[in-house]
Amino acid sequence: MDVLYLLLRFAHAVAALAVVLLLAAAGRAAARRLRQPEVVGEVTVGLLAGPAVVASFGAPALDAVLPRPVFGLLSLFAQAGLVLFLVGLAHKLRIGPDRPPRRAMGWVIAGSLLPALCTGALLTAWVTLVAPAAVRGDAPLPALGLMIAVSLSITAVPVLSRILADRGMTESAAGRLALASAIAIDAIGWLLLTVAIGLGAGDASGTLHGLRALLFGAGCALAVRYGLRTRVARSLCTRLPRAAAVALGAVALAVALAMEHLGMTAILGAALVGLAVPGDERAPWAGPVHTVSRAGRALAPAFFVVTGITVLTRGFSAASWSLIVVAVALGCAGKLLGGYAGARLGGLRRAEAGRIGALMNTRGLTELIVLQAGLSTGILAPPLVLALVVMALVTTAMTGPLLNLLDRRDAHRPPAARLPRQVTDPGQLPEPGALPVQDAGGLP
C-alpha cells in the first residue's frame, strides 16, 4: 500500500511538472508575440501560476492541486534542474567570450558594479529604517546588506546571451563587451554571495561550519577538475558522451546536496562543480557539460513555479508598493545609469553606451537564483524577495524596448553623425554595435 501511495504521488508530481512545462511553452509564445526574450515570458508565467490559482480559487484549491508531498517532489525537480543548469552557467563564466579591449571592459565593469553596490546600500538603509519589521527579517545587518547589494549588481548572463543572439549582436564589439563584463560581474557576485551566506550564520560556529562546507566543496571541485583530465574520463566523454553527462550530473547533484546538508546552499556546490570543469570549448567534456546544462534548462520552469508559490503567495500580503518602487528605481539607477557612465568613460559614444547600459540592466534567471539563495538561508524575508523579483522582471523586460528605442534613434540620425570621431570616409561606417575606431585601436 505504501509503495502504491508513493507511485501515485510520483505520478502526480510528474503530471504537475508536465503542466508546468506546457505553461512555460505558452509563456515563451506570448513573449515572442510581444517581442520580448522567450525567457521573460517563461519566468513571468512560472512565477504567477501559483498566485493566480490562489487569487482565483483560493489557497485550498492550490493545496488540492499541489498537496504538500507533491509540492515537495516538484521542489526536488526544480532544485535538480537548477543545479544542472548552474553547472553549464558556471562553466560559461569560466570560459568567457573573446576579450574586448581591457580599458573599455574595465570601465564597464566598474560602472555596472560599483554604483549597483552603492544602490544596494541605499536599499538596505530603506529596508532597515523605513520598511516594516516583516520586510527587514532577523538576519545580521552585514549579511542582509551584502545580499541586497549582490541582488542589485547581478546581470543575467543566460538572458543577456539570448538577447544578443536574437538581435544579431553576439559578434558585435558592443555585444561582446557587454557579455564579457556581465560574466566578470557575475563571477564577483558569486564570491560576494558566498561571503553573505557566511555572514548570515551570525556567530563564529556558524562561520566555521560555512568554511567547512566551502572547503568540502572546493575539494570536490578539485577532484572533478583533475578527474576530467584523466585518460579514462577523456575516453568516456569521447565515446559515451551521454553516459559522461549522466555521471557529471550525478556528481553535481551529490556535491550540491552535500553542501546543503553542511549548511550552505546547493547553488554554491553546483557553481563550484561548473567552475571546476576545465575551460576549453574544444575539449571532450564540453559536450557532456552542454547536455547537463540543457537538461537543467528544460527543468528550470519548475524552479520558477516553486519560487512563485514560495515567495509570491507568502510575501504578497506584506508587500509594500513603496518598497517595490524604490527597488525598481535603485535597480535601474545602479545598472542602467552606471553601465552607461562606465561605457562613456571607456570611450564609447552615447548610443553605444546606452546599449551597454540597457544590456547590463538585464536580470532574470541569475537574479532569481541569488534571491532563492537568500530566501533559503533566511537572509532575505519573503516580502523583500517579492520586491526584488518584481525589480528583476521589470528591468529584464525593459531591455528589448530600450534597445529598440536606441536603434530607432540611431536610424534617424544622419550618417555623418554616426561616424567615429576619427573616421572621415563616409564609406567606413562601423557595423551596428561596433566600438569606435579611435578607442578600439589604441587599447591594449
N, C-alpha and C positions, 0 to 999 in steps of 0.2 A: 504493500500500500504506500509506503514512504517513497519507494522508487517511482511508482506511478505519479505520485504528487510532484516529485522533483521533475519528472519528464514533462508534466503538464505545465509547470511553472517555466521551465526552459523553453518549451514551445511558445508559451505566451510572450516571453521576453523576445524571442526571435521574431514573432509576429509584430510586436511593438517596434522592433528595430526595422523591419520591412516598411512599416508605416512611416517611420522617421525618414528613411531613405527616399520614399516617394514624396514626402513633404519637401525634402531638400531639392529634389529634381524640380518640383513646382517653383520653389524659390529661385533656383537658377534660371528657369524660363522667364519668370517675372523680371528678374534683374536684366536679362538680355533685352526684353521689351522696353525697359526703362533706361537702356544704355548705361547700365552700371556693371561693374565686375560681377561675375556669377557668384563669387564667394560672399558678396554683400547680401544678395538675396537668400543664400543658404544660411548665413548666420542669423539674419533677421527673422526668417520663418522659424528656424530652430529655437531661438530664444523666446519667441512669442507664442509658440504652440501650447505650452503648458499654461501660461497665464490666460490665454484666450479660452481654454476649456474652463478654467476656474471662473472667469468673468461671465461666460455664457451659461454654464450649467452648475456652477458651484464647486467647492472643494470636494464634496463626496463623489461627484462624477469623475474627477481626476483620480481619486483613490480607487474607484471601481475599475477604471481603465488601466491604471498602473498601481496595483496594490504594492505594499512595501517590499515583499520578496521579489516581485517582478522588476520594480524600480531599482532594487539592489543589483540584479543581474544586468539591467540596462546600463547602470553606472559602471559596472565592470567592463562591459563592451566599450563604453565611452573612454574609460581610462586606458584600456588596451589600445584603442585607436590613437589616443593622444600620445602614448608612449612610442608607438611605432612611427607615427608621423614625426615626432621630435627627433628620432634618430636621423632621418633624412634632412631635417631642417638644420640640426646642429652640424651635420657633415657639410652642408652647403655653406654654413658660416665659416667652416674651416677652409673650404676650397676658395670661395670668393671669385668674383669676376676678374677680367683683365683690369689691371690697376690704372685708374686715370691719373692725371697729374697730381703729385703729392700735395702741392701747395693748395690747390683748389679743394682737394678732398679733406685736408686738414681743417680748412676754414668751414666747410660744410658740416663736418662732424662737430666742431666746436660750436657753431651756430645752432645746430639742431639739438645738441645735448645740453650745453650749459644753461641756456635760458629755460629749457624744459625742466631741468633740475631746480632752477630758481622758482618757477611757477609751481612746482611740486611743493616747495617750502611754503609758498603763499597759500596753497590749498590746505596744507597741513595746519597752518595757523587758523584758517577759516573753520576747519573741522574742530579744532581744539577750543577756539574761543567763542564761536558763534553757533555752530550746529548743536543739535540736541545730543544728550549723552548716548542715545542709541546709535548715532552715527559715529561717534568717537570710538566706542568699544572700550576694551580694557587692555589693549596691547601697550607695551612700553613706547613712549613717545619717539625715541630714536628709530625703532623698528617701523612704527607707523609712518613717520616722515620719509624714511628711505624707501619704503614700499610705495608710497604715493608718488614720490619723485621718479621711481623706476616706471610706474604706470604711465606717467605723463611723458616720459622721454622715449619710450619704446617706439619702434617703427616696424610694421608688419612686413617682413621680408617676403613671405609667400604671396600676400596680396599685392605687394608692390611689383613682384615679378610678373604676376598675372596681368596687372595693368600695363606694364611696359610691353609685354608680349602682345596684348590686344591692340595696343596703339602703335605697334611697329617701332617702339623706341628702344628695344633691347640692345641694339648695336650702336645707338647714338651715343655721343660723348656725354650728354646730359643724363641719359638713362643709366649708363654705366657708372657715372659719378654718383647718382642718387642711390643706386643699388649697393655700390661698394661702401658708401657712407652708412647706409642702413645696416649692412652686415656688421660693420665695426661698432656701431652704436648698440646693436642688439647683443654683441659679444660682451661689451661693457655692462649692459643691462643684466645679463645672466650673472656676472660676477657680483654686481650690487644686490641682485635678488638673493644670492647665497648669503651675503652679509646680513641682509634684512631678516632673513629667516633665522639666522644665528642670533641676532639681537632680540628676536621675538621670544626666545627661550626665557629671557628675563633674569636668569641667575647663572652663576658660574657652572653649576652642574649641568644645566641645560646647554650651555655653550660647549662644555666638554662632550656631551652626547652628540651635539651637532658636528663638532670637529671629528669625533669618531666615525660618524656616518660619512662625512666628506672623505676621510682617509680611506674608508672601505670602498667608497665609490671610485676614488682615484686609483686604488689598487686594482679594482675590476676593470677600469678603463685601460690601465697599462697592460693587463692580461689580454684584453681584447686586441689592443694595438699590436702587441708582439705575436699574439696567436695568429692574426691575419697575415703576418709576414712569413709564416712557415710554409714549407713546400706543400704540406698536406692541405692547408687552408686554401692556398692558391689553386691547387688541383681541384678541390671541391667546388670552389667558386667558378672555375672554368668549365668543368664537366657537368656539374649538377647545380646550376645557379639557383634553382627553386629550393632545393634542399639546403643550400647555403643560406638563402633568405630566411627559411624557417628556423634554422639554427641561430642566426643573428637576431631574429625577432624574439626567440625564446630567451636568449641571453639578455637582451634589453629589458624584457618584462621581468626576468628574475632579479636583475640589478635594481630596477626601479622599485619593485615591491620590497626588496630588502632595504633599500634606502628609506622607504616609507615606514617600514617596521622599526627602523632605528631612530625614527623621529624627524626625518627630513621629508620633503615632498618627493613623490615619484618622478616629478618633472625633471629634477636635477639628475637623477640616475639615468634617465633616458638621454638627457643632453650630454652627460659625460660619455656614454657609450657612442653617441654620434660623433662627438669631438675626437674620440679615440680612433675612429676609422681613419687610416692614412688618407691625406688629402690629395688623391690622384684620380682624376676622372677616367683615365685610361686603364686603371688597374683592374684586375679581375673581380674585385669585390664591389666595384661601382654598380654593377647590375643588381646584385642582391640588395644593396642599400636602397637603390631606387625602388625595387619591388616591395621592400619593407615599408618605405615611406608611402608608396602608393596604396598599400593595404590600409595603413593608418589613416590616410586621407579619405578613403572610402567610408571608414567608420567615424570620421570626425563629426558628421551631423548629429550623432548620438550625444557627443560632448556638448553641442550647443543646446540640445533639448534638456539634458540633465542640468546644465548651468542655468537655463531659464527657469526650470522648476525650482531649483535650489535657491536661486538668488531673487528672481523677479517676484515669485509668489510670496516669498518671505519678506522681502525688502520693500515691496511697493507701498504697503500701508504706512511705513515710517519714512517714505521718500519725501525729500524736500525739493520743491521745484527751484528754489533759490540755489540750493546746492548743485543741482543738475546744470543750471545756467552758468554758475561760477566754474564748474568743472569743464564744461564745453568751452567757455571763453578762455580759460587759462590753458587748456589743451591746445587750442588754435594759436594763442599768443606764443606759446613756447616753441612750437614746431613750425607753424606756417611763417610767422614773422622771423623767428630765429633762423630757420633754414634759408629764408630769403636774404637776411642780413649776412649770413655766413657765405652764401654764394656770391653776393656782391663784393664782399671783402676778398673772396678768392679770385675775382677778376671777371665774373660773368656779367653779361648785360642784364637789363631789368627783366626782359621777357624770359630769358633762360633762368634767371634767379627766381622768378615767380614760379616757373615749372618745378624747380628743385624744392621750393618751399611747399608747394602743393603735394608733391610726391612724398616728402619727408613727413607730412602730416597724416599719412596713411597709417591706420592701425588695423585692427581686425583680429585674426586668429591669435597672433602672438600676444596681443593685449589681453585677450580672454584667458590665455594660458597663465599669464602673470597674475591676473585677478583671481583665477582659480587657486593658484598657489597661495596668494594672500588670504583667501577665504578659508582654505582647508587648514592653514596653520593658525587661524584665529587672529591674524594681524589686522585684516580688514573686516569690518562688520557688513552684513548684507545691504543696508541702505547705502553705504558708501560705495560698495561694489556696483549697485544698481546705477548710481550716478556716473561711475566710470565706464560702465558698459554702454550707457547712452552716449557718453562722450566718444567712445571708440566707434560706435556705429555712425554718429554724425560726422566725425572727422574723416572716416573712410568714405562715406557717401559723398562728401564734398569734393573728393579728389577728381573724379571724372568731370563734373561740371566746371570746376576751376580750370582744368586743362583745356576744356573746350572753349571757355571764355578767352583764355590766353591765345589759343590758336586763332580764334576769330579776330582778335585784336591785331595779331601779327599779320594775318592775311590782308587786313585793310591798310596796313602801313605801306608806304612806297618802298620799292626795292632798295633804294639807296639808304633808307633809314634802318634796314635790317642788316646792312653790311657791318662786319667787324671794323674796329677803329682804323686799322692799318691796311685794309683791303680797298684798293682803289679801282680795280677792274670789276665792272658790274657783272661780268660773267663768272666771277669767283664767289658766288653766293654760297654760304655754308649750308650743309644739309640740316633738316629740322632737328633741333636738339644738340647741334654741334657746339663745341666750345669755341670762343673767339680765337682767331689765329694768333693774335698778339699774346694771349695768355697761355695757350697750349704750347706754343713753340718755345717759349723761354723758360718753361718749368722743367725741373729735373724729372 
